[in-house]
Amino acid sequence: MITGVIAAQALHLPHVNYTTIMPELILLGGMLVLLLVSALFKKALPRDFYATSVVGVGVASLIASLVLYHDVASHGPFTAIAHSIDIDGFSVLFLTLVSCIMIVYPFFAHAYLQREGLDGVEFFALPLISGAGAMFMASANDLILIFLGLEILSLPLYVMAGMDQRREASGEAAMKYFIMGAFSSAIFLYGMALTYGATGSLNLAEISAFLAKNYIFGNGVLLAGMGLLLIGFLFKIAAVPFHYWSPDVYQGSPTIATGFMAAIAKAGAFAAMIRVFMATFPTLASDWQPLLWVIVVLTTLFGAVVALVQKDVKRMLAYSSINQAGFILLGLQADTSKGIGASLYYVFIYSFLILGTFAVVAIAGARGDAIHDIDDLRGYAKSHPFLATSLAIFLVAQAGAPFTTGFLAKLQVVTAAIDAHSYALAVIAMISAAIATGFYLRIVYVMFGDGTDTRVSVPAEKEVYSVSPLGQLGVSPWLFTGIVLCLSVTILFGFWPQPLVDFATHAKLLFV
Amino acid sequence: MNSFPYLTVLLLIPIGAAAALLFVPGKYKKLIHIVSVVTSVAVFGFSALILDEFKSGVAGYQMTTVHSWFGSLGIQYSLGIDGISLFLVLMTTLLFPIALAGANEKKNTKSFVIWTLLLEAACLGSFLATDLLLFFIFFEATLVPVYFLIVQFGYERRGYAAVKFFVYTFLGSAFLLVGILALAFIHQSQTHVLTFNVTQLANTHLDSMAEVLLFLAFTAAFAVKAPIFPFHSWSPDAYSESPTSGSILLAGVMAKLGSYGVIRFDLGLFPHAVVMLAPLFLTLGAIGIIYGGIVAAKQKNLKRLVAYSSLAHLGFIIMGAFALSNESVSGAVLQMLNHGIYTAALFLLIAMIYRRRGTHLLSGMSGMQKSAPILAAVFILMVMASIGVPGLNGFVGEFLILAGTFITHRWWAVVGVLGVVVAAVYLLWAYQQVFHGPEKGDHIESEPKDLTMKEGMVLAPLVILVILLGVYPKPFLDRITPSVDKLITHVEQKSHVNLPIPAQPTALSVKAFPLVSIGQRVQSITELSGPRPSLLSTGINNSGGDTKSCRNYMWSPPAHQVSLPSISCQVGIS
C-alpha cells in the first residue's frame, strides 16, 4: 500500500540550473578542497596558503556573482530550481557583498592567527560555509531554503565563537550563541509552520500571491506566523528586545570571529528579512510597520545609551552594532523601494566598517584577546599610528561623519524615513546617532588624547611584525592590505557614492 | 560671466596642502609649520582676488559653480558667494593664517596643521555652499577637525570639553538634517523636482505649522553652533579647553556658522516663521547679551570670560538678524566680521599672556602693563573694540544692530544697549586686574617681557582692521547691503503673502493682528513717495544717498504717513 503510493507519486527532481547557485557552490567547493588538502598533508600547511586560497575562492565567487549580475541586467530577474531560488538585483547585490566579505576576511584572519601563533584550516574553512549560508538566505525564494541558509550560516559561527579554548569566556559565548540561536531557529520554524497553515505554501511568491488574491477572515494564525518569523529575524540581527545574547557573544568570541559574525550574520539575516517582509507580506504592511516602528525606536536608543557606559571595547561595539541595526531597520520600516535601497547600502558599507573595526580591535587586543578595556587603548595613536588612525576612521564613519560611507548610509535611511512621513522616527534615530557619537569618540579620545601606552606588556604584534617592512607601522602586510581595502571602500564611496548607490537602488526584488 | 572656478580652487588649496603634508615625515616640524602658514596666506591672497572680482552692488550669488554630485538624491556640488558670505569667507581666510602663525604646537605639529587646514576647507565650504545638503555636509565636517584639535592639543579637561562640544552640536545637526530632508520632500511634492538648492527651496509653499516646525529644526542646529542663550553650555568649556588656535577658530569662525545659518537659511527659507517667532528669538538674544555679560563679569579664568563675552556678542548678532530691518541685518553681518576680528585678537593676546605668566586665571596676573606696555596697549584697543567704542569696528556693527532693532522692536533695543554697559564693566574690569595694580604673579624668565616682533606681526592685520572698519566701513557695507536688502525684501514679500493685512488699518484692527507690523511697513513703503532718508546715510557715512528699500520713515515721514507706521511699530513691540 505504502509502496504503491510512493510509486504512484514518482519523485520529480527539479531541473537544477547550477549557474544560478554558482557562488554558493564555489564557496562550499572551496571549503571541501581546503579541508581535503589539509587532511592530506601530515604537516600543518602555512596559513599563507589558506589565506591565499580563501581570497581566491572569494574572487571566484565574486566573478560568478558578477556573471549573474550581467544575466539579470540583460535578461531581467528570474527564478530557478523549482522557483526556490530568486536571481534578481537584490540577491545579486548580496552575493557580491558576501563574496567581498570573503575576500577581505582572510587578510584579518591571517593577521590574527599570526599574532596567536596558530595554524589551522578551521578559521578559513568555517567562514566559507557561513558565507554560503548567507548567500542562500539572500537568494532564497522559499521559507525552507531560508531556514536552511540560516542554519548553514549559523552553525559554523557557533563553532567559531568557541574556538579560543584558552579562554572560558569563549566557550561560554559559543554555548550562549548556540542555545539562543537554536531557540530563535525554533521560533522561526514555528512561524513557518503557522504561515504554511494559513496560506498553504512555503514559497514566498506563492504566499504573496495567495495573500493578494484572498482576504483571510480572522487572520490570527497568519499574523502569529508572521510575528514569529519577525522574532526569528530580530534575534539574528540582535534588535532590542531580542539582543541580550549579543554583548556576551561579541565579548567572548575570538575577536576576529566577532567581526566576521557581525558582518556576515547581519548581511544574511537582513537579506532574508527584507525579502520576506517586502516581497511576501507587503499586504500586511499595516501590521508589521507599527511593530518595526517600536523596534527601531528601542533598538537605536537602547544600543546608543547602553554603549555609553561600557568599559570593554568589544561590548561597546556590540551595543553599537545594535544601534546600527536599528538604522538598517529604519529603511525597511519605510516600506518603500527607496527605503530598501537605503537599507541595502547600509548593510553593504557596514560590513566593511565592522570588519575593519574588529580587525584593529583584534590586533590591539594582544595575544589571547587579553586586553580589551577601553583604557588599554590609551596612547595607542603614539605606539601604532596607522592602526589607531584606521580605527578612528572606522569609528567616526560609524558615527556618521561626512565624506565617509557612514554618513551617506545614515543620510539615506533618514531620507527614506522622511519620505515615508515618519518624521518622529527620523528625529529619534538621529538623536540616537548623536548619543552614539559620545562612545565612538570616547575610543578616539583615549587613543589620540595625550597619555602614554600604559599597557604592562609589550604588544605582542610588535615582536611578530618587526621583520616586515611595514613593521614600523605595527602591521603585517596581510593586515595592512585588509585594512586598506576596508578603508578605501569607506572613503572612496564616501566621496563618490553614485556607483554603489545605483547598485543598491537597482537591487529590485523580483516579486514586489 | 567668468568661468574660472574661483570658489572650488579656494576650497582645494587647503585640502591639497593637507593631503601633501600627509606624506611629509612628522619630524620636519619647522617645514610643516611654514608650509601651512604659507598655504593659508595663499588662500587669503586668493580670497582677496575673489574680493577684487566680486561686483559690489549685485545682490545675488556670484562666481557660481554647479555640478551634480549625488544624482539619485539630487545633491549638487554648488557654490556661490554673495554679500552676506563674502566677508565671512575673507574673515575665515584671514583668521586661519593668524591662528596657524600664532600657534606654537611643539609636539605633533603635523597632525595639528593638517586638521587646521581641513577645518579651513570645511568652514569655507559651509559659507560657500548653495546646496542645503552640501552645506550640511561641510557644516558637519567642521566637527571632526575641531574634535581632534581639542583632544590632541587642549588643556586639562579637553576630553570632557571635546565630547560635550561634539555631542551637543551633533544633536542640533540631527534636527537640521531632518529639517532639510523634510523641506526638500515638501518641495518635491509640489514641483516634482528633488533638489536641495537654496534658491529653489525658498519658493516652497509651506503651511504655517510646517514652516514653524522646520524653522525650529533648522534653528536648533544654528542655535547650538552660535550659541544662542539656552544652548550655550558647551561653549565656555570648549573655548577654554581648546588650544589657542582652537579658541580663535571656534569663536571667530565656527560661531559664525550658526549666525550665518540663521541669516542665510532661516530668513531665506522660513520668512513667515521668522516674523512670527522673532519676538522669542529677540528675547533670547537680549537674554544672551545680559546673561553673557553678567556671567563674564564673574569669571576667574580669562578664556572663559571671553567665551561668555562671545555669548553676549552673538546675542547682538542674533538680535540684529531677527529684528528684520535692513540696518539691523546688515549690522549683524558686519558684526560677525567684527566679532571674529577682536575675539581672535583677544584669544591671541590671552595666549601671549599665558606664555609669559603660565596661567589663565585673573588672580595670577597683575600689573603687566609695567613690563609689557605694548601688549597692554593692543589689549586695551581690542577691549575697546569689543565694548563698542566709536571709531573702532565694534561700534559700527553694534550701532547698526541697535538702531535697526529700535525701528522694529524698540524695547529689545533698549535692553540691548544695556549690554554695552555690562560689556564695559567686565572687560575693563578684566583689563584692570591683568594690567594694573602691583606687579605680581611669576613671570616666566625664559620668555620675553613685551610683544616680540613675530607676535606683533600676527596681531598687526587685526589691529589695522579694527581701526579701518571703525573709521571707514563704507566699502564693506557697500558689498553687504545689496544682498541684505534682497533678503529683507524676500522676507517681506513672503510673510506679506501669509499674513492678513487689513485694507484700511485703524488702531483697533492693527491691535487684532499684532504680528502684522512688517507687512504693514511694506504697505506703507509702497505708498511712500519722494526721496526717502536713510539711516545708513544719516547715521554713518556710507552707501550714500537714496537706499532703495530703507524704511526709515521715522526720521522724516511724509505728512500723510505719520500715524500709521508709528502705530505699527508700537504694536510690534507690545
Boltz contact constraints between the chains, C-beta under 6 A:
constraints:
  - contact:
      token1: [A, 401]
      token2: [B, 144]
      max_distance: 6.0
  - contact:
      token1: [A, 402]
      token2: [B, 137]
      max_distance: 6.0
  - contact:
      token1: [A, 402]
      token2: [B, 140]
      max_distance: 6.0
  - contact:
      token1: [A, 402]
      token2: [B, 141]
      max_distance: 6.0
  - contact:
      token1: [A, 415]
      token2: [B, 181]
      max_distance: 6.0
  - contact:
      token1: [A, 418]
      token2: [B, 181]
      max_distance: 6.0
  - contact:
      token1: [A, 418]
      token2: [B, 182]
      max_distance: 6.0
  - contact:
      token1: [A, 418]
      token2: [B, 185]
      max_distance: 6.0
  - contact:
      token1: [A, 419]
      token2: [B, 185]
      max_distance: 6.0
  - contact:
      token1: [A, 426]
      token2: [B, 178]
      max_distance: 6.0
  - contact:
      token1: [A, 427]
      token2: [B, 178]
      max_distance: 6.0
  - contact:
      token1: [A, 430]
      token2: [B, 174]
      max_distance: 6.0
  - contact:
      token1: [A, 431]
      token2: [B, 174]
      max_distance: 6.0
  - contact:
      token1: [A, 434]
      token2: [B, 167]
      max_distance: 6.0
  - contact:
      token1: [A, 434]
      token2: [B, 170]
      max_distance: 6.0
  - contact:
      token1: [A, 434]
      token2: [B, 171]
      max_distance: 6.0
  - contact:
      token1: [A, 434]
      token2: [B, 174]
      max_distance: 6.0
  - contact:
      token1: [A, 437]
      token2: [B, 166]
      max_distance: 6.0
  - contact:
      token1: [A, 437]
      token2: [B, 167]
      max_distance: 6.0
  - contact:
      token1: [A, 437]
      token2: [B, 170]
      max_distance: 6.0
  - contact:
      token1: [A, 438]
      token2: [B, 163]
      max_distance: 6.0
  - contact:
      token1: [A, 438]
      token2: [B, 167]
      max_distance: 6.0
  - contact:
      token1: [A, 441]
      token2: [B, 163]
      max_distance: 6.0
  - contact:
      token1: [A, 441]
      token2: [B, 166]
      max_distance: 6.0
  - contact:
      token1: [A, 445]
      token2: [B, 151]
      max_distance: 6.0
  - contact:
      token1: [A, 445]
      token2: [B, 159]
      max_distance: 6.0
  - contact:
      token1: [A, 448]
      token2: [B, 151]
      max_distance: 6.0
  - contact:
      token1: [A, 448]
      token2: [B, 152]
      max_distance: 6.0
  - contact:
      token1: [A, 449]
      token2: [B, 151]
      max_distance: 6.0
  - contact:
      token1: [A, 449]
      token2: [B, 159]
      max_distance: 6.0
  - contact:
      token1: [A, 497]
      token2: [B, 70]
      max_distance: 6.0
  - contact:
      token1: [A, 501]
      token2: [B, 72]
      max_distance: 6.0
